[in-house]
Amino acid sequence: MRISTILDHIDSGHMALPEFQRGYVWNRDQVRGLFGSLYRRHPVGGLLVWATESKAAIHRGEGPLAAGVVKLLLDGQQRIMSVYGAVRGKPPQFFDGNTQAFTGLRFHLESQTFAFYQPLKMQGDPLWIDVTELMKKGTAGLGEFVTRLSTQPALAAKVGEYVARLSWLLSVTDIDLHVEEVTGADKTLDVVVDIFNQVNSGGTKLSKGDLALAKICVDWPEARDTMKAKLNEWAKADYHFNLDWLLRSVNTVLTGEAKFQFLHDKSAKDIQDGLKRAIKHIDTSLNLINGRVGLDHDQVFFGRFGVPVMVRYLDQQSGSMNEKERDKLLFWFVQAGMWGRFSGSTESFIDQDLAALEGADGGLDKLLEQLRLWHGGLRVEPGHFTGWSLGARFYPVLYLLTRMGQARDWGTGLPLKASLLGKMNRLEVHHIFPKAQLYKRKFKRPEVNALANFCFLTKDTNLNIRDRLPEEYFPKIEKLHPGALASQWIPEDPRAVEDRKLSRVS
């Protein structure tokens, strides 16, 4: 099927995406590479589509499907979306992704290469052609490009050659792509998803959550958009979660289980009710985690799969807890994060924790005891802070201690509470012994970025300290704000700081 026909089918609603397809994820390098291959007529692969009746097709986006049989893209979405975006100058109605990946593509007439628009490099250079402009004007607009080139004396001699290259670029939409169809009454959603995963084995397979959501959308087509709207709300508060994670909490509310298969027999009304309850309890959990333990953004939010367990407990209690129960639940969440409870076999551990909440003898005490037996103890030792980098498991613990332990900013002397306002008061990691100074002295990355060399300051204070050594800026801080250094675990004796200059980062 010609590429131009495929694009027309998308416009007319004869081709779309199935509901279970993920969004567009290609970057500019991939788009540039695709157009380079198309221009050189190199193979770019065929398409796999699911041919099914439009009245039964659950598809992405709000655009209507054409009557009769429609083709839902199973393999080739990224390629077709890239071509569509560059040729039409806009995404299709069912698009879900970053349009910047295909916006501003340029073609160089001399080198016959593709690149994305760079003002300093391309502005005013007639050899750089806007691909979308060319495609939208088509062969009828070639005269305009000829005129532009002819006005440049240095280019006039090669106008004929350049026009031939423009025509060759335009003709990429005439390229035939092989389209293979999956069709037949026996091709149920489960079968098609299995086929998709087999074909897509080199990429990211659909998760069990994707399949569960696809089945939910059969009865409730707005489910995905409703969930994504809430995810976007949390993202604005610096908590970035995905659909699988949210659906996991819906699952625990409705079934008391982690595995998505238990959602398959739930009605649309059940799912809507479960989502409403899950969102309410997630909001409560996030407010507790933010307000009581100071984990106020995504990078320090460890143990996120503990939240579906918290949601189940809150739902059992109808959202009501006393202070003792609240603190036990938060203690469990932090401990589960510290010891990596959900870093492997996530479903199995969630199921074990959900089971601990059930029955007459179930509850928070049993949940904590199960965690203690699993890890062998819940006591934190100094040696646990010997890791390095922002990815270290105890990095969020250091942040938690800073937020909730009366640690003070070294520029203002104020406590570093989560309620600080203003973009310059957002906490940043500060290297006590500056990175530049340590690298100059041949220290290695794990030493430079050791947790022992981290503290947290407001952005303004961090900028003011810059790369000065502690012996220079510590005395000024202590004079202006007595005790501020000690509040972030700096020894009060200056000689101890000097003696430990090396040991703090080893």
Number of C-alpha atoms within 10 A of each C-alpha: 13 15 18 17 13 19 21 14 16 23 18 14 17 21 24 30 24 22 24 24 20 16 16 17 13 18 15 17 13 16 24 20 14 19 25 18 14 17 19 13 11 11 10 13 12 15 18 21 25 25 20 20 16 20 12 10 20 24 24 24 19 10 15 15 22 17 11 10 17 22 25 27 22 25 22 16 23 16 19 16 24 24 24 24 20 26 23 14 18 15 20 17 15 19 18 15 13 14 20 12 21 26 21 18 24 23 24 20 19 12 9 16 15 23 19 20 17 11 9 8 9 16 10 9 11 16 18 22 19 19 23 22 17 23 20 15 12 15 13 9 13 15 11 12 16 16 12 14 21 16 11 12 8 9 15 15 12 12 18 14 11 21 17 12 18 24 14 13 20 20 17 20 19 12 14 14 15 12 16 14 16 15 15 10 6 8 15 11 16 13 11 17 22 15 16 21 18 12 14 15 11 8 9 9 16 17 14 13 20 20 21 19 23 24 22 23 19 17 14 17 20 14 18 18 12 12 16 15 11 14 19 15 12 17 15 9 11 13 18 15 16 12 15 16 16 22 24 25 29 29 25 27 27 21 16 22 26 26 17 22 13 15 24 12 10 15 13 17 11 14 21 16 14 22 22 13 21 26 18 15 24 19 13 16 21 18 15 17 19 18 16 16 22 25 26 21 15 15 14 20 19 24 19 15 22 21 21 29 28 23 26 27 24 23 19 14 10 11 14 11 13 7 8 8 14 16 15 14 24 17 14 21 23 21 21 23 22 20 19 14 20 18 13 9 9 13 16 14 17 24 16 16 24 22 17 19 20 15 8 6 10 13 18 18 16 16 21 21 15 15 20 16 10 12 14 9 11 17 7 11 7 6 7 11 17 16 19 22 16 16 12 15 20 22 21 21 22 19 23 20 15 26 25 17 17 15 25 24 26 28 19 16 17 15 19 24 20 19 14 14 9 8 10 14 18 17 23 18 15 21 24 22 21 19 18 14 14 19 13 8 9 9 17 12 14 14 22 26 22 21 24 20 21 25 20 24 25 24 17 16 19 20 13 10 18 13 17 15 15 19 12 10 14 19 14 14 19 16 10 13 17 14 18 24 20 14 17 21 13 16 14 12 9 14 10 11 17 13 10 13 15 13 12 18 23 19
